[in-house]
Amino acid sequence: MNTVMRKLVLKELYLYRWLLIGVVAAGFVGLVVAAGGEVAFNVGFLLWMTALIALGVMLALFGVSQERKDRALLFVMSLPLSPRDYVRAKLLGLLLCFFIPWALLTAGAATLILLMPGIPDGLLVYALLLCFYLLLNYVLVLCSALHVSSDAGMGGVIILTNMSVTLFMMGVGRLPEIAAHMLSPTPVWSLSFWQVLGAEIGITLLLLCLPLCFAARRRDIS
């Protein structure tokens, strides 16, 4: 990675630093609320999940779509940078912007489940699959923003991906090997868990390759 690319990656982290701090704070507030009982758990979990989903949408919209509207790419592409280098730097920078809060809030959720006596440790399996799906969901939105230039198209992507989170939660929660142990006193790492986790990681990595194969080859990426 050359100096210009490195500075572009760091620029993303600096530009959205307060957004990242706010999302992490909101997510941890949600986890604290979730420790307050059954009803509070649902409210806190909703706040925690909403913070992560909202972060993903805002990073994709402001980091890619809005930059395209502002014609900021005209300046960026005047730098000694190829379209492929720009896409790689943008992808890495915005991925880090999401990954850091995601990792902190995932660790916080896991810690809450393992330490709180009122929350069964078996729920950790389901929580980890959901966390990795939220990462996959963000990568899908980010890659779509790099390929789709219309507002209507991005609106459709955001609606569909947000709906898919609920469908994923319902589907995974009904898998026999996972549903049977969600209320267990200890986590059960079943074959279904590893299959779903492997699929999530595999699809995420595949999606990250797509912008480098397609968006980076366009002569005019603005």
Protein Blocks (a to p, Z undefined) as FASTA:
>chain_A
ZZklmmmmmmmmmmmmmmmmmmmmmmmmmmmmmmnojklmmmmmmmmmmmmmmmmmmmmm
mmmmmmmmnommmmmmmpccdfklmmmmmmmmmmmmmmmmmmmmmmmmmmmmmmmmklcf
klmmmmmmmmmmmmmmmmmmmmmmmmpmbfklmmmmmmmmmmmmmmmmmmmmmgmklmmm
mmpcbdcddfklmmmmmmmmmmmmmmmmmmmmmmmmpmblZZ
